[in-house]
Amino acid sequence: MSDRGIEQRKADHLALVADGDVAFRRSSLLSCVELMHDALPELDTREVDLTTELAGKRLRAPLVIAGMTGGTDEAARLNKDLALVAQNAGVAFGLGSQRAMLVRPETAWTFEVRDVAPDVVLLANLGVVQAGQLAVAEVRKLCARVGADALCVHLNPGMELVQPGGDRDFRGALGTLARLRDGLELPIIVKETGCGLSPEVALRLRKLGITTVDVGGAGGTSWVGVETRRAEGAQRGIGEALWDWGVPTAVSVVGCARAGLETIATGGLRDGLDVARALALGARAAGLAAPLLKAHRDGGAPAAEALLGTLIETVRSVLVLTGCRRPEELTRRPRVILPPLRDWLEQLGLGGSGGKLVPDGP
Ligand SMILES: Cc1cc2nc3c(=O)[nH]c(=O)nc-3n(C[C@H](O)[C@H](O)[C@H](O)COP(=O)(O)O)c2cc1C
């Protein structure tokens, strides 16, 4: 794709997610997780400790502002504003795909946030296809340039198949991940971007020695949907048919946690209760993208900061109301799993009912 093409695509993406109708038409299935109210929690809200460890780094709350963008002036503003919000709240911040940096090195500054967020846990981002075309040393350089703490390697075959001019050859991804695992000093986070990681893929990644994943599950922003809006002709028809393709976020979280992976839940989380539900299913942390983009569009950095603050305080409230001092205790509290999530889990061999569904985490 031409340099201008990438820039235009990035601008289209932000506009379509902020203003267009590109959400999944079905749910993340997180609403099927009913946490049990504890009317006698016997704890002081101030005792609740939300700190957690992700990819070897400490977060003040189990949240991630998921990677979205870079490469344009508008993207640079968003990255800096949201990185500062993440820094102040002590949560992780993800950059969007750094492919733009590869094609047009002069756009590197649009990914640089360390001047405003020196301590934020910063996640670099590159597609597995692009990473496969680079020497490990070049990937290292991309990460070093932004001062990253970990590298998200994203998988997005669904989106690519619908994207005009997208990748069509998905061979060699496991080899690329193995090469990065061996050669890169930074932790690697394997990340889907909206179609989710199945329990079987989770096991393959675990076997490869990958330790952290972001499920990028179905139920939030549909990247097939985004590309369908940009596509024409046959490509558009394929996109319409596959709009809702993917593994729902809740299913993906259970599969990844059961595989022993440190799991970030993204894809359709819309409030602090969804975050708590994902933690209860075994996620180490949870991430949001589109809601923060929209808050920023409507009210700038203060609105994004307010949304993140509400998310964190809602998680704290849910911990109190379930009698938990720490986020990981949520996995051991009674809960009810409603259909259709219950059916998905049972048929995938991830079942057990109600409170017995406890992921065998790492
Ligand atoms: C505008 C936008 C751009 C995104 N760009 C990327 C990207 O470049 N790389 C990536 O790994 N994920 C990307 N994502 C996916 C998110 O990181 C995340 O996995 C997912 O969108 C979270 O779901 P949500 O938007 O429903 O909260 C993007 C998401 C949005 C909304």
The ligand as a Gaussian input file, in Angstrom:
#p B3LYP/6-31G(d) Opt

LIG

0 1
 C       -9.777000       3.223000      16.141000
 C       -9.160000       1.917000      16.527000
 C       -7.949000       1.540000      15.978000
 C       -7.332000       0.322000      16.318000
 N       -6.105000       0.028000      15.810000
 C       -5.460000      -1.087000      16.246000
 C       -4.115000      -1.347000      15.859000
 O       -3.511000      -0.588000      15.092000
 N       -3.519000      -2.465000      16.340000
 C       -4.161000      -3.314000      17.182000
 O       -3.574000      -4.303000      17.620000
 N       -5.437000      -3.105000      17.556000
 C       -6.092000      -2.006000      17.127000
 N       -7.378000      -1.768000      17.539000
 C       -8.087000      -2.782000      18.359000
 C       -8.072000      -2.438000      19.852000
 O       -6.753000      -2.379000      20.334000
 C       -8.861000      -3.427000      20.696000
 O       -8.350000      -4.718000      20.645000
 C      -10.343000      -3.478000      20.412000
 O      -10.779000      -2.478000      19.539000
 C      -11.031000      -3.283000      21.709000
 O      -12.367000      -3.313000      21.550000
 P      -13.292000      -2.037000      21.780000
 O      -12.934000      -1.028000      20.739000
 O      -14.602000      -2.659000      21.588000
 O      -13.053000      -1.512000      23.182000
 C       -8.003000      -0.563000      17.218000
 C       -9.234000      -0.184000      17.760000
 C       -9.818000       1.027000      17.454000
 C      -11.134000       1.367000      18.079000

